[in-house]
Amino acid sequence: MNAFILGIFMQSLIFSIMAMGVYITYKFLDFPDLSVDGTFTLGASVSAILISKGINPFIALSFSIITGALAGTMTGLLNVRLKIKDLLSGILVMLGLYSINLRIMGKANLPIFNNATIFSKDSLTFNLFIALGFSVVCAALFTIFFKTKIGYLIKATGNNENMVTSLGISTGNVRILGLALSNALVALSGGIFAQYQGYSDINMGTGTIVIGLASIIMAHSIFKNLRLFTPSLLCIIGAFLYRASISLSLRIGFNPSDLKLISCIIVILALYLGNNKSAFRLKALPQPKAKRQAGDISA
């Protein structure tokens, strides 16, 4: 397979895990969590520093997950316990994580080219299967978890907080749990991406929230009416659409300095598709006429 196409698939699979994390806060909790820009870098920096110290790369990723969950918990505590607005809570954690990430790495850029990672330095196909494995496992766990009682509580907290409160359940604790899970996935994605790139950089998480939202909105706008596509699958497809758009833009001659502008345009188009009912959208196939008539008679 062409190295260019392989690169798109690789990055889209890695970023799809981050998109699943953003999906929890954006779609389920209705919480504008901007801390993910810092959490992505946190996962990358923790993974990189542990690998540079000779720690097994898979164990390094587990620590990325834990630190990401702690960062998400901090965002939740600021919002729930200290009564700080949701948007400001995320911004404060993101700002704090910038300094923390520098402390962890010891410098702005930490290379791990000469250290063993989960990826092979010789086989792109092997690397693709590694990324696919992580993405599929996360998607499966994501889907299973949000069909459990706790998963439904997280969804209900975002949709109807008063109803959850009337059941005698603390919506604040549920929100904290949702933020912890969200940022754990984001940090995992950052840790995997650092191992894929071969380094961790203090600015590598900049714009993570834009990438996540663009991936979700693009897929949701196009495939919203098809029940076959679960939220986790939408995240994978959306991440691929986004990465393909960015890669093709660079391929046709745009400068790397234009990436933020391109991302902005992609998000605007995705939002337009999502808000415009007459926009192009795949629809579920209608039932055969005979079946509809039979349904009408039985009704």
C-alpha positions as semicolon CSV with decimal commas, in nm:
position;residue;x (nm);y (nm);z (nm)
1;M;0,000;0,000;0,000
2;N;0,119;0,352;-0,078
3;A;0,308;0,510;0,213
4;F;0,098;0,826;0,179
5;I;-0,229;0,636;0,219
6;L;-0,082;0,426;0,500
7;G;0,013;0,746;0,681
8;I;-0,344;0,876;0,656
9;F;-0,485;0,551;0,793
10;M;-0,228;0,540;1,074
11;Q;-0,291;0,892;1,196
12;S;-0,668;0,868;1,159
13;L;-0,677;0,550;1,370
14;I;-0,467;0,713;1,641
15;F;-0,671;1,033;1,642
16;S;-0,998;0,838;1,641
17;I;-0,922;0,736;2,001
18;M;-0,892;1,104;2,091
19;A;-1,217;1,175;1,904
20;M;-1,395;0,913;2,118
21;G;-1,280;1,103;2,426
22;V;-1,404;1,433;2,286
23;Y;-1,732;1,263;2,191
24;I;-1,801;1,187;2,558
25;T;-1,783;1,552;2,661
26;Y;-1,922;1,710;2,343
27;K;-2,213;1,476;2,270
28;F;-2,290;1,299;2,596
29;L;-2,207;1,548;2,871
30;D;-2,261;1,869;2,671
31;F;-1,941;1,996;2,837
32;P;-1,701;2,221;2,636
33;D;-1,379;2,066;2,765
34;L;-1,080;2,257;2,632
35;S;-0,839;2,077;2,864
36;V;-0,792;1,807;2,598
37;D;-0,528;2,023;2,426
38;G;-0,314;1,984;2,738
39;T;-0,419;1,626;2,811
40;F;-0,310;1,505;2,466
41;T;0,038;1,646;2,528
42;L;0,031;1,506;2,883
43;G;-0,020;1,154;2,749
44;A;0,258;1,207;2,496
45;S;0,504;1,350;2,749
46;V;0,441;1,078;3,009
47;S;0,478;0,807;2,746
48;A;0,796;0,960;2,605
49;I;0,973;1,021;2,937
50;L;0,900;0,669;3,064
51;I;1,019;0,511;2,739
52;S;1,337;0,722;2,753
53;K;1,396;0,575;3,102
54;G;1,371;0,221;2,965
55;I;1,010;0,146;3,070
56;N;0,808;-0,095;2,854
57;P;0,610;0,111;2,597
58;F;0,280;-0,059;2,684
59;I;0,330;0,017;3,053
60;A;0,412;0,375;2,953
61;L;0,075;0,397;2,777
62;S;-0,103;0,273;3,089
63;F;0,053;0,562;3,283
64;S;-0,061;0,799;3,008
65;I;-0,417;0,676;3,063
66;I;-0,392;0,724;3,440
67;T;-0,249;1,077;3,420
68;G;-0,509;1,170;3,159
69;A;-0,787;1,049;3,387
70;L;-0,640;1,255;3,674
71;A;-0,634;1,566;3,454
72;G;-0,997;1,509;3,356
73;T;-1,086;1,460;3,721
74;M;-0,925;1,793;3,803
75;T;-1,136;1,966;3,538
76;G;-1,445;1,806;3,688
77;L;-1,352;1,906;4,043
78;L;-1,298;2,268;3,942
79;N;-1,640;2,271;3,780
80;V;-1,838;2,066;4,033
81;R;-1,672;2,141;4,367
82;L;-1,538;2,494;4,311
83;K;-1,834;2,598;4,093
84;I;-1,610;2,731;3,815
85;K;-1,776;2,753;3,472
86;D;-1,723;2,449;3,251
87;L;-1,542;2,640;2,975
88;L;-1,312;2,818;3,221
89;S;-1,239;2,494;3,409
90;G;-1,103;2,335;3,093
91;I;-0,897;2,642;3,006
92;L;-0,741;2,655;3,354
93;V;-0,643;2,288;3,344
94;M;-0,505;2,327;2,991
95;L;-0,288;2,621;3,103
96;G;-0,168;2,435;3,411
97;L;-0,081;2,127;3,208
98;Y;0,151;2,331;2,985
99;S;0,390;2,385;3,276
100;I;0,337;2,032;3,406
101;N;0,422;1,882;3,069
102;L;0,742;2,088;3,055
103;R;0,830;1,962;3,401
104;I;0,770;1,601;3,297
105;M;0,980;1,617;2,981
106;G;1,244;1,854;3,119
107;K;1,252;2,035;2,786
108;A;1,021;2,140;2,505
109;N;1,099;1,843;2,281
110;L;1,189;1,491;2,391
111;P;1,300;1,249;2,115
112;I;1,263;0,873;2,156
113;F;1,383;0,763;1,812
114;N;1,644;0,530;1,958
115;N;1,411;0,369;2,211
116;A;1,182;0,070;2,167
117;T;0,816;0,162;2,110
118;I;0,499;-0,028;2,023
119;F;0,570;0,044;1,657
120;S;0,822;-0,120;1,428
121;K;1,085;0,093;1,256
122;D;1,083;-0,133;0,950
123;S;0,726;-0,242;0,877
124;L;0,454;0,014;0,800
125;T;0,197;-0,263;0,762
126;F;0,275;-0,396;1,111
127;N;0,238;-0,045;1,250
128;L;-0,099;-0,010;1,081
129;F;-0,225;-0,327;1,249
130;I;-0,100;-0,202;1,587
131;A;-0,290;0,125;1,546
132;L;-0,595;-0,063;1,418
133;G;-0,583;-0,294;1,719
134;F;-0,580;-0,005;1,967
135;S;-0,859;0,174;1,780
136;V;-1,081;-0,135;1,757
137;V;-1,031;-0,228;2,124
138;C;-1,111;0,128;2,237
139;A;-1,415;0,139;2,008
140;A;-1,544;-0,193;2,144
141;L;-1,493;-0,089;2,508
142;F;-1,650;0,250;2,434
143;T;-1,960;0,088;2,285
144;I;-1,994;-0,171;2,562
145;F;-1,943;0,080;2,843
146;F;-2,208;0,320;2,719
147;K;-2,462;0,041;2,716
148;T;-2,413;-0,013;3,089
149;K;-2,601;0,163;3,368
150;I;-2,313;0,402;3,436
151;G;-2,281;0,479;3,066
152;Y;-2,651;0,563;3,042
153;L;-2,616;0,786;3,349
154;I;-2,341;0,985;3,176
155;K;-2,564;1,028;2,871
156;A;-2,863;1,123;3,085
157;T;-2,660;1,381;3,278
158;G;-2,590;1,567;2,957
159;N;-2,945;1,533;2,821
160;N;-3,158;1,583;3,133
161;E;-2,967;1,664;3,450
162;N;-3,284;1,725;3,652
163;M;-3,409;1,374;3,581
164;V;-3,085;1,220;3,709
165;T;-3,101;1,437;4,020
166;S;-3,459;1,326;4,084
167;L;-3,330;0,967;4,100
168;G;-3,110;1,061;4,395
169;I;-2,787;1,040;4,193
170;S;-2,517;1,307;4,212
171;T;-2,480;1,453;3,864
172;G;-2,156;1,617;3,975
173;N;-1,989;1,281;4,039
174;V;-2,119;1,149;3,709
175;R;-1,978;1,452;3,529
176;I;-1,639;1,403;3,695
177;L;-1,637;1,037;3,588
178;G;-1,725;1,131;3,230
179;L;-1,445;1,388;3,216
180;A;-1,197;1,138;3,360
181;L;-1,288;0,878;3,096
182;S;-1,277;1,138;2,819
183;N;-0,932;1,267;2,905
184;A;-0,800;0,915;2,966
185;L;-0,879;0,833;2,602
186;V;-0,729;1,161;2,483
187;A;-0,407;1,098;2,679
188;L;-0,387;0,742;2,543
189;S;-0,412;0,882;2,192
190;G;-0,135;1,130;2,273
191;G;0,087;0,856;2,412
192;I;0,040;0,640;2,102
193;F;0,101;0,938;1,874
194;A;0,427;1,024;2,051
195;Q;0,551;0,668;2,000
196;Y;0,444;0,680;1,636
197;Q;0,618;1,014;1,572
198;G;0,926;0,921;1,775
199;Y;0,915;1,227;1,999
200;S;0,700;1,435;2,231
201;D;0,669;1,810;2,181
202;I;0,516;2,068;2,413
203;N;0,301;2,207;2,129
204;M;0,185;1,878;1,978
205;G;-0,155;1,902;2,151
206;T;-0,239;2,246;2,014
207;G;-0,567;2,229;1,822
208;T;-0,658;1,882;1,952
209;I;-1,009;1,995;2,041
210;V;-1,056;2,130;1,687
211;I;-0,945;1,799;1,534
212;G;-1,177;1,606;1,763
213;L;-1,478;1,828;1,700
214;A;-1,418;1,837;1,325
215;S;-1,396;1,457;1,311
216;I;-1,717;1,415;1,510
217;I;-1,916;1,681;1,327
218;M;-1,809;1,566;0,980
219;A;-1,906;1,202;1,040
220;H;-2,221;1,293;1,233
221;S;-2,340;1,527;0,959
222;I;-2,300;1,268;0,685
223;F;-2,392;0,942;0,857
224;K;-2,631;1,068;1,126
225;N;-2,937;0,884;0,996
226;L;-2,770;0,547;0,949
227;R;-2,826;0,338;1,262
228;L;-2,548;0,101;1,163
229;F;-2,290;0,365;1,259
230;T;-2,231;0,367;1,634
231;P;-2,066;0,670;1,801
232;S;-1,730;0,493;1,817
233;L;-1,746;0,403;1,448
234;L;-1,844;0,761;1,365
235;C;-1,529;0,877;1,546
236;I;-1,310;0,644;1,340
237;I;-1,471;0,749;1,011
238;G;-1,466;1,117;1,106
239;A;-1,099;1,105;1,202
240;F;-1,020;0,946;0,865
241;L;-1,219;1,212;0,676
242;Y;-1,040;1,488;0,865
243;R;-0,688;1,348;0,824
244;A;-0,755;1,273;0,456
245;S;-0,870;1,633;0,403
246;I;-0,559;1,774;0,569
247;S;-0,320;1,537;0,390
248;L;-0,475;1,602;0,051
249;S;-0,456;1,977;0,112
250;L;-0,081;1,946;0,169
251;R;-0,051;1,710;-0,126
252;I;-0,200;1,960;-0,371
253;G;0,042;2,234;-0,268
254;F;-0,076;2,413;0,046
255;N;0,197;2,515;0,290
256;P;0,217;2,349;0,634
257;S;0,169;2,699;0,778
258;D;-0,182;2,697;0,629
259;L;-0,291;2,392;0,831
260;K;-0,473;2,591;1,100
261;L;-0,665;2,786;0,835
262;I;-0,752;2,462;0,655
263;S;-0,869;2,310;0,983
264;C;-1,083;2,617;1,047
265;I;-1,245;2,588;0,704
266;I;-1,309;2,216;0,753
267;V;-1,481;2,280;1,087
268;I;-1,695;2,559;0,934
269;L;-1,804;2,330;0,650
270;A;-1,877;2,048;0,894
271;L;-2,087;2,277;1,111
272;Y;-2,272;2,400;0,803
273;L;-2,351;2,043;0,701
274;G;-2,467;1,967;1,054
275;N;-2,694;2,272;1,080
276;N;-2,832;2,278;0,726
277;K;-3,112;2,024;0,690
278;S;-3,095;2,042;0,313
279;A;-2,724;1,957;0,306
280;F;-2,602;1,634;0,155
281;R;-2,655;1,355;0,408
282;L;-2,678;0,981;0,369
283;K;-3,020;0,853;0,467
284;A;-3,143;0,515;0,571
285;L;-3,317;0,318;0,298
286;P;-3,698;0,341;0,318
287;Q;-3,896;0,028;0,390
288;P;-4,070;-0,144;0,098
289;K;-4,416;-0,009;0,023
290;A;-4,589;-0,335;0,116
291;K;-4,431;-0,341;0,458
292;R;-4,529;0,018;0,528
293;Q;-4,888;-0,053;0,435
294;A;-4,892;-0,361;0,656
295;G;-4,752;-0,152;0,939
296;D;-5,023;0,109;0,886
297;I;-5,298;-0,154;0,897
298;S;-5,159;-0,314;1,214
299;A;-5,135;0,034;1,373
